Amino acid sequence: MVARVVGLMAVALLGPVTGAGAGAEGRRDASAATPFASSRPGEVIVPAAVGALGARRFLLDTGSTHTAITGVLAAALGAIPVARTTMRASGGTIDCAVVALPRVAIGKAAADGLTATVLPPGAAGALGAGVDGVLGQDFLARFRFTIDYRRSRIEWHDAAYVPAGARLTLVPSEDRWLVELTSSAGGDAPYRFVPDSGADTLVLYGQALADRLVTAWRPGRAALGSLTGTRELRAGVVDRLRLGVAAIIRQPAVVVPERPAGDVDGLLPLHGFDRVFFNAEERYLVVDR
């Protein structure tokens, strides 16, 4: 999910790495890597071919459930609407057409049979200049891949690859994936956050959750931008959240007062880690710092 409030993350590993890849790391095949560009913290813009068109610029967004494209790209494809849908995000809701896509490919990663939400001009403009769409989990969940923030590239892996880092279970919830975090105080049930490459900073859903996690409030309001608009929201600092042996320390956060349907507690930005490996088929990710 695209959520923009600039706030750099501080991440620490609290102990020896456990889980997938402890003490071993699989191949890093440069021929299976796709460089990406960024104009802000955490942004991942990749070149993707859509049908017979040349490479177009897409935001790779692990927090989005579905792929979306601009109206300009839909027109270039001659795409015909097959349905309509309502897009919901922190900024509100918008009504959009849905179109069928030809094959979408990023290097060796290619998928057929995708549909895409067509973004109206205002939402398309929120993607940034020259960006033609968003690649969501309907595309990404088909592959094993690593977002390497240190080298600014996406690595595409086969089944033999073994990543190094701290392994976290991916919990399915209404077409998206969640990871479980605990607070430094302990005692609470795990909180469930969307691991989100499209988010600049931590986002908390609901004032009750914010009252438990925020240790200091910031003066004024923060502007949270999404594809459905921009809102001014209260902002604070979360002292510490734990993801297994990793911890997020003194992280700026914005609070969306309403809770969405389901069991989502917030958005977890990923750019504070050096590398994040996704394996949706086997339902886990691995973070490395």
DOZA-799062 format. One record per residue: residue in three letters; z, x, y of N, C-alpha, C in turn. Coordinates in steps of 0.05 Angstrom, whole numbers, padded with zeros to 5 digits, always signed. Atoms other than C-alpha are relative to their C-alpha. Layout:
! residues N
alaZXYZXYZXY/...
***
This chain:
! residues 289
met+00000+00017-00024+00000+00000+00000+00000+00018+00025/val+00001-00016-00024-00019+00028+00068+00024-00008+00018/ala-00023+00005-00017+00046+00035+00108+00004+00025+00017/arg+00001-00024-00017+00047+00082+00168+00022+00000+00020/val-00020-00008-00020+00108+00108+00203+00006+00029-00006/val-00002-00028+00006+00110+00183+00210+00029+00007-00005/gly-00027-00009+00007+00171+00212+00175-00002+00018-00024/leu+00003-00019+00022+00169+00275+00134+00023-00001-00019/met-00020+00002+00020+00207+00275+00069+00013+00026-00007/ala-00014-00023+00011+00259+00324+00045+00007-00007-00029/val-00004+00005+00028+00260+00328-00031+00012+00025-00013/ala-00012-00022+00014+00303+00371-00076+00001-00006-00030/leu-00006+00003+00029+00307+00383-00151+00029+00008-00004/leu-00029-00004+00002+00380+00378-00170+00009+00016-00025/gly-00007-00014+00024+00378+00413-00237-00025+00009-00015/pro+00023-00008+00015+00334+00440-00292-00020-00023-00005/val+00021+00020+00005+00268+00403-00301+00002-00010-00029/thr-00001+00012+00027+00270+00355-00360-00023-00019-00003/gly+00021+00020+00005+00222+00308-00393-00027+00014-00004/ala+00027-00010+00005+00146+00317-00397-00004+00027+00014/gly+00007-00026-00012+00126+00389-00386+00022+00019+00004/ala-00021-00019-00005+00194+00422-00386-00006+00026-00015/gly+00005-00026+00012+00180+00495-00397-00029+00005-00007/ala+00028-00005+00007+00105+00486-00406-00017-00016+00019/glu+00018+00015-00018+00046+00465-00364-00028+00001-00012/gly+00026+00001+00012-00023+00443-00387-00021+00013+00018/arg+00022-00013-00015-00091+00466-00362-00002-00012+00028/arg+00008+00009-00027-00110+00461-00289-00030+00007+00002/asp+00028-00005+00002-00185+00455-00296-00013-00005+00028/ala+00010+00003-00027-00216+00469-00227-00025-00018+00001/ser+00024+00016+00001-00281+00435-00249+00006-00029-00001/ala-00008+00028+00001-00242+00370-00258+00017-00007+00024/ala-00016+00005-00023-00212+00372-00189-00017-00011+00023/thr+00014+00012-00023-00232+00331-00127+00016+00007+00025/pro-00014-00006-00025-00213+00359-00058+00004-00026+00015/phe-00004+00023-00017-00182+00308-00011+00007+00009+00028/ala-00006-00006-00029-00174+00305+00065+00023-00017+00009/ser-00023+00015-00011-00114+00282+00106-00001+00003+00030/ser-00003-00001-00029-00106+00265+00180+00029-00006+00008/arg-00028+00006-00005-00032+00246+00174+00016+00007-00025/pro-00016-00007+00023+00026+00262+00127-00005-00020-00023/gly+00003+00017+00023+00012+00236+00057-00027-00013-00004/glu+00026+00014+00003-00058+00209+00070-00018+00016-00020/val+00017-00011+00020-00106+00221+00012-00028-00013+00002/ile+00027+00010-00003-00180+00211+00029-00019+00015-00019/val+00017-00013+00020-00229+00224-00028-00029-00010+00003/pro+00027+00009+00001-00305+00221-00034-00005-00016-00026/ala+00006+00016+00024-00327+00165-00081-00028-00012+00003/ala+00027+00012+00001-00397+00143-00101+00003-00029-00010/val+00000+00028+00008-00408+00068-00106-00028-00008-00006/gly+00027+00006+00008-00469+00049-00145-00019+00022+00007/ala+00020-00020-00007-00531+00084-00119+00005+00013+00027/leu-00006-00011-00026-00500+00099-00052+00012+00028-00003/gly-00012-00026+00000-00480+00170-00035+00030-00002+00003/ala-00029-00001-00002-00408+00192-00028+00010-00014+00025/arg-00014+00014-00021-00365+00147+00015+00030+00008+00000/arg-00028-00009-00003-00295+00161+00041+00019-00024-00007/phe-00019+00020+00009-00239+00122+00006+00029+00011+00002/leu-00028-00006+00001-00164+00122+00014+00010-00005-00029/leu-00012+00003+00027-00132+00135-00054+00029-00009+00004/asp-00026+00012-00006-00071+00090-00054+00013-00011-00025/thr-00014+00008+00025-00024+00086-00114+00017-00025+00004/gly-00016+00024-00005+00014+00030-00080-00016-00026+00002/ser+00017+00023-00002-00045-00017-00076-00008-00010-00028/thr+00007+00010+00026-00058-00063-00135-00030-00001-00005/his+00028+00004+00003-00131-00073-00122-00017+00016+00020/thr+00019-00014-00017-00191-00038-00092-00009-00018+00022/ala+00010+00014-00023-00215-00059-00023-00022+00016+00013/ile+00022-00013-00015-00278-00043+00018-00004-00013+00027/thr+00006+00011-00026-00300-00053+00089-00024-00019-00002/gly+00023+00018-00001-00350-00107+00108-00026+00016+00003/val+00024-00017-00004-00399-00052+00128-00010+00010-00027/leu+00008-00009+00027-00398-00023+00057-00010-00023-00017/ala+00008+00023+00016-00403-00092+00026-00029-00008+00007/ala+00027+00007-00009-00466-00105+00068-00020+00021-00011/ala+00018-00021+00010-00496-00037+00048-00005-00003-00030/leu+00003+00005+00029-00485-00056-00025-00015-00025-00006/gly+00011+00026+00005-00514-00125-00016+00018-00017-00018/ala-00019+00013+00018-00450-00150-00049+00002-00030+00007/ile-00002+00029-00003-00445-00225-00060+00029-00009-00007/pro-00028+00008+00007-00376-00258-00056+00001-00017-00025/val-00004+00014+00026-00351-00283-00123+00026-00017+00001/ala-00026+00014-00002-00282-00309-00100+00012+00005+00028/arg-00015-00006-00024-00233-00310-00043+00029+00005-00008/thr-00028-00006+00006-00162-00283-00041+00016+00003+00026/thr-00017-00004-00023-00103-00276+00006+00014+00028-00004/met-00013-00026+00001-00080-00205+00021+00026-00001+00015/arg-00026+00001-00012-00006-00198+00034+00011+00029+00003/ala-00013-00025-00005+00029-00138+00065+00021-00004+00021/ser-00023+00002-00018+00086-00122+00112-00008-00012+00027/gly+00008+00011-00026+00044-00143+00173-00008-00029+00000/gly+00008+00027+00002+00028-00212+00147-00020-00005-00022/thr+00019+00007+00020-00028-00245+00108-00028-00003+00013/ile+00027+00004-00009-00104-00247+00115-00016-00011-00023/asp+00017+00012+00020-00157-00287+00078-00025+00018-00002/cys+00022-00019+00004-00212-00244+00047-00018-00009-00023/ala+00018+00004+00022-00274-00250+00004+00004+00022-00021/val-00001-00019+00023-00277-00215-00064-00029+00003-00010/val+00027-00006+00009-00341-00181-00088+00001+00017-00025/ala+00002-00017+00023-00363-00148-00153-00012+00027+00009/leu+00009-00027-00007-00375-00073-00149-00017+00012-00022/pro+00013-00017+00021-00425-00028-00185+00019+00022-00007/arg-00017-00022+00009-00399+00035-00218+00012+00015+00024/val-00014-00016-00020-00347+00072-00176+00008+00027-00014/ala-00006-00026+00012-00340+00147-00189+00011+00020+00020/ile-00010-00023-00014-00298+00204-00163-00002+00024-00019/gly+00003-00022+00019-00324+00266-00198-00004-00011-00028/lys+00002+00008+00028-00313+00257-00273+00013-00027-00005/ala-00014+00025+00003-00271+00194-00262-00018-00023+00009/ala+00019+00021-00007-00317+00133-00264+00009-00026-00014/ala-00008+00026+00011-00304+00058-00275-00021-00021+00007/asp+00017+00024-00004-00347-00004-00284+00018-00025+00000/gly-00013+00026+00002-00328-00076-00276+00022-00006+00020/leu-00020+00005-00021-00286-00071-00213-00009-00022+00019/thr+00004+00017-00023-00280-00124-00160+00015+00012+00023/ala-00013-00011-00024-00260-00110-00089+00004-00021+00021/thr-00005+00017-00023-00228-00147-00031-00016+00011+00023/val+00015-00008-00024-00273-00145+00031+00018-00003+00024/leu-00018+00000-00023-00231-00126+00091-00014-00010+00025/pro+00011+00008-00026-00244-00162+00157+00002+00024+00019/pro+00001-00023-00018-00258-00116+00217+00027+00011+00009/gly-00026-00009-00009-00186-00113+00241+00014+00016-00021/ala-00012-00014+00022-00160-00092+00173-00015+00025-00007/ala+00016-00024+00006-00217-00044+00161+00006+00022+00020/gly-00006-00019-00021-00201-00010+00227+00026+00015-00005/ala-00026-00012+00005-00130+00003+00203-00002+00023-00020/leu+00004-00022+00019-00158+00050+00149-00004+00026+00013/gly+00006-00025-00014-00179+00101+00200-00031+00003+00003/ala+00028-00004-00005-00246+00125+00227-00015+00011-00024/gly+00017-00011+00022-00300+00134+00175+00009-00005-00028/val-00009+00006+00027-00260+00107+00117-00011-00027-00009/asp+00016+00023+00009-00299+00057+00075+00016-00019-00019/gly-00015+00018+00018-00244+00028+00030+00025+00013-00011/val-00025-00009+00013-00182+00035-00013-00005-00002-00030/leu+00000+00000+00029-00179+00054-00086+00028-00005-00010/gly-00026+00008+00010-00121+00018-00119+00004+00004-00030/gln-00007-00005+00028-00089+00016-00187-00020-00013-00020/asp+00020+00011+00018-00145-00027-00217-00020+00022-00008/phe+00017-00024+00006-00186+00038-00213+00018+00022-00012/leu-00015-00024+00007-00131+00091-00218+00014-00001-00027/ala-00016+00002+00024-00092+00064-00277-00017+00006-00025/arg+00017-00007+00023-00152+00080-00322+00000+00030-00007/phe+00002-00029+00003-00141+00155-00314+00027+00013+00001/arg-00022-00018-00003-00091+00211-00321-00008+00019+00023/phe+00007-00016-00023-00089+00247-00254+00024+00011+00014/thr-00021-00012-00016-00048+00291-00209-00008+00001+00029/ile+00004-00005-00029-00043+00287-00133+00014+00026+00006/asp-00011-00026-00007-00034+00360-00114+00000+00003+00030/tyr-00002-00001-00030-00009+00357-00042-00001+00029+00010/arg+00000-00027-00008-00001+00432-00039-00028+00012+00003/arg+00027-00010+00000-00074+00446-00055-00020-00020+00011/ser+00017+00022-00011-00102+00381-00025-00023-00006-00019/arg+00021+00008+00020-00138+00359-00088+00012-00019-00020/ile-00007+00018+00022-00137+00307-00143-00011+00014-00025/glu+00008-00011+00026-00138+00335-00214-00002-00022-00021/trp+00005+00020+00021-00167+00292-00270+00005+00013-00027/his-00008-00013+00025-00137+00306-00339-00008-00016-00024/asp+00004+00013+00025-00152+00292-00411+00027-00004-00014/ala-00025+00007+00014-00101+00269-00463+00017+00024-00008/ala-00015-00023+00009-00081+00340-00481+00016+00013+00022/tyr-00015-00013-00022-00054+00357-00412+00029-00007+00000/val-00029+00003-00001+00021+00368-00407+00010+00009+00027/pro-00009-00008-00026+00049+00368-00336+00028+00011+00001/ala-00027-00009-00005+00110+00405-00311+00013-00017+00021/gly-00015+00015-00020+00164+00369-00272+00019-00020-00012/ala-00019+00020+00008+00213+00312-00275-00014-00026-00007/arg+00014+00024+00010+00189+00253-00316+00016-00025+00007/leu-00011+00026-00007+00201+00182-00292-00016-00022-00013/thr+00014+00022+00012+00185+00117-00327-00013-00018+00021/leu+00014+00020-00016+00134+00071-00296+00006-00028-00011/val-00007+00027+00008+00159-00001-00298-00021-00019+00010/pro+00020+00019-00009+00105-00054-00296+00012-00024+00013/ser-00011+00024-00014+00116-00111-00246-00023-00012+00016/glu+00020+00015-00014+00062-00161-00225-00023+00018+00010/asp+00024-00016-00006+00001-00115-00227+00006+00026+00015/arg-00006-00026-00013+00038-00055-00198+00020+00015-00017/trp-00019-00017+00015+00081+00002-00222+00024+00006+00018/leu-00025-00006-00015+00153+00015-00201+00014+00024-00014/val-00018-00020+00011+00201+00074-00210+00029-00008+00009/glu-00028+00008-00005+00277+00067-00212+00015+00023+00014/leu-00015-00019-00015+00321+00103-00161+00029-00010+00001/thr-00028+00007-00003+00397+00105-00154+00010+00013+00026/ser-00011-00011-00024+00439+00117-00092+00020+00021-00006/ser-00020-00022+00004+00486+00176-00082+00027-00012-00006/ala-00026+00012+00005+00545+00128-00083+00005-00008-00029/gly-00002+00008+00028+00530+00106-00153+00011-00028-00003/gly-00012+00026+00005+00554+00042-00185-00019-00023+00002/asp+00019+00022-00003+00495-00001-00164-00021+00002-00023/ala+00022+00000+00018+00440-00022-00211-00023+00016+00012/pro+00022-00015-00011+00377+00020-00204-00017-00017+00019/tyr+00018+00013-00018+00332+00003-00145-00028+00006-00009/arg+00028-00003+00009+00258-00007-00159-00019+00003+00023/phe+00018-00006-00023+00207+00025-00112-00028+00004-00011/val+00028-00006+00006+00131+00028-00112-00005+00029+00007/pro+00008-00027-00006+00109+00101-00118-00026-00001+00016/asp+00021+00008-00018+00062+00098-00058-00012+00024+00015/ser+00013-00022-00015+00013+00151-00036-00011-00009+00027/gly+00010+00010-00026-00008+00106+00022+00022-00003+00021/ala-00022+00004-00018+00061+00105+00054+00008+00027+00013/asp-00010-00023-00014+00084+00154+00108+00029+00005-00004/thr-00029-00003+00000+00158+00140+00101+00011-00021-00019/leu-00014+00018+00017+00209+00103+00059+00001-00028+00013/val-00001+00027-00009+00205+00027+00066+00020-00016-00017/leu-00020+00017+00014+00264-00019+00047-00006-00029+00005/tyr+00004+00029-00002+00256-00093+00033+00027-00014+00000/gly-00024+00017-00001+00313-00138+00056+00023+00013+00014/gln-00022-00011-00015+00371-00128+00103+00024+00006-00018/ala-00022-00005+00018+00421-00132+00045-00003+00028-00013/leu+00005-00027+00011+00389-00070+00013+00005+00021+00021/ala-00003-00020-00022+00387-00034+00080+00030+00004+00006/asp-00028-00003-00005+00461-00048+00090+00014+00018-00020/arg-00011-00017+00021+00475-00013+00024-00009+00029+00002/leu+00011-00027+00002+00430+00047+00033-00001+00016+00027/val+00003-00014-00026+00423+00063+00108+00027+00010+00009/thr-00025-00012-00009+00477+00111+00132+00001+00003+00030/ala+00001-00002-00029+00455+00115+00205-00024-00015+00010/trp+00022+00015-00012+00413+00069+00248-00011+00015+00024/arg+00013-00013-00023+00363+00096+00299-00003-00020+00023/pro+00004+00018-00023+00358+00068+00370-00029-00009+00002/gly+00027+00010-00003+00298+00026+00387-00012-00011-00025/arg+00015+00012+00023+00245+00000+00339-00022+00019-00009/ala+00022-00016+00011+00193+00033+00294-00023-00019-00005/ala+00024+00016+00005+00121+00008+00289-00009+00006-00028/leu+00010-00003+00028+00101-00004+00216-00028-00013-00001/gly+00027+00010+00001+00026-00011+00208-00009-00004-00029/ser+00012+00005+00027-00010-00041+00147-00027-00012+00005/leu+00027+00011-00002-00078-00071+00132+00001-00028+00012/thr-00002+00027-00011-00052-00139+00154+00012-00001+00028/gly-00010+00000-00027-00025-00117+00221+00023+00020+00004/thr-00022-00018-00008+00031-00079+00257+00024-00015+00008/arg-00025+00013-00007+00104-00098+00263+00019+00020+00011/glu-00022-00017-00009+00162-00069+00302+00025-00007-00016/leu-00022+00004+00018+00221-00060+00255+00023+00019+00006/arg-00023-00017-00003+00290-00031+00253-00003+00025-00018/ala+00002-00024+00015+00294+00041+00229+00027+00014-00002/gly-00025-00014+00005+00349+00084+00200-00005+00024-00017/val+00001-00023+00017+00365+00142+00154+00014-00006-00026/val-00013+00002+00027+00379+00140+00079+00009+00027-00007/asp-00011-00027+00005+00425+00197+00061-00011+00013-00025/arg+00010-00012+00025+00404+00207-00011-00006-00022-00020/leu+00007+00016+00023+00367+00172-00067-00009+00019-00022/arg+00006-00018+00023+00360+00201-00136-00022-00012-00018/leu+00020+00007+00020+00299+00199-00182+00004+00019-00023/gly-00006-00019+00022+00325+00230-00246+00013+00025+00011/val-00012-00026-00010+00337+00304-00229-00010+00006+00028/ala+00010-00004-00027+00301+00297-00162+00016-00017+00019/ala-00014+00015-00021+00333+00273-00097-00015+00000+00025/ile+00011+00002-00027+00306+00248-00031+00024+00001+00019/ile-00023-00006-00017+00352+00274+00024-00006-00006+00029/arg+00002+00006-00029+00362+00247+00095-00028-00010+00007/gln+00027+00010-00004+00299+00206+00093-00001-00023+00020/pro+00004+00022-00018+00277+00163+00152-00011-00024-00015/ala+00009+00024+00013+00266+00091+00131-00003-00023+00020/val+00003+00024-00016+00241+00026+00161+00008-00024-00018/val-00011+00023+00015+00269-00042+00141-00017-00024+00006/val+00014+00025-00002+00225-00102+00128+00020-00022-00008/pro-00022+00019+00006+00274-00161+00133-00005-00018-00024/glu+00007+00018+00022+00237-00205+00082-00003+00016-00026/arg+00005-00011+00026+00237-00189+00008-00025-00014-00012/pro+00023+00013+00013+00171-00200-00028+00008-00012-00027/ala-00005+00012+00026+00167-00240-00092+00002+00022-00021/gly-00003-00020+00021+00188-00202-00154+00024+00017+00004/asp-00024-00017+00000+00236-00144-00163-00005+00026+00015/val+00006-00024-00015+00208-00094-00113+00020+00004+00023/asp-00019-00006-00021+00260-00061-00068-00011+00016+00023/gly+00011-00015-00023+00214-00018-00026-00023+00017-00009/leu+00023-00019+00005+00159+00035-00021+00011+00028+00002/leu-00008-00028+00002+00170+00107-00041-00023+00018+00007/pro+00022-00018-00006+00124+00156-00005+00000+00024-00018/leu+00002-00021+00020+00099+00212-00050-00005+00028+00012/his+00009-00026-00011+00078+00267-00001+00022+00021+00003/gly-00022-00020-00001+00147+00300-00002+00000+00018-00025/phe+00002-00016+00024+00131+00326-00072-00025+00018+00002/asp+00024-00017+00001+00083+00384-00086-00022-00013-00017/arg+00019+00011+00019+00050+00349-00145+00012-00025-00012/val-00008+00024+00013+00053+00279-00174-00021-00008-00020/phe+00017+00006+00023+00023+00264-00242+00004-00029-00008/phe-00001+00028+00008+00006+00192-00262-00013-00003-00028/asn+00011+00008+00025-00004+00167-00333+00008-00029-00005/ala-00006+00028+00002-00006+00091-00330-00002-00010-00029/glu+00004+00009+00028-00030+00084-00402+00026+00004-00016/glu-00025-00005+00014+00035+00115-00428+00024-00006+00018/arg-00021+00010-00018+00076+00088-00369+00020+00021+00009/tyr-00019-00019-00012+00105+00150-00337-00015+00015+00022/leu+00011-00020-00020+00095+00196-00277+00019+00024-00001/val-00015-00025-00001+00119+00267-00266-00002+00011+00029/val+00000-00011-00026+00141+00295-00199+00009+00029-00001/asp-00007-00028+00000+00145+00369-00183+00002+00009+00028/arg-00006-00010-00027+00173+00405-00123+00001+00030+00000/
***
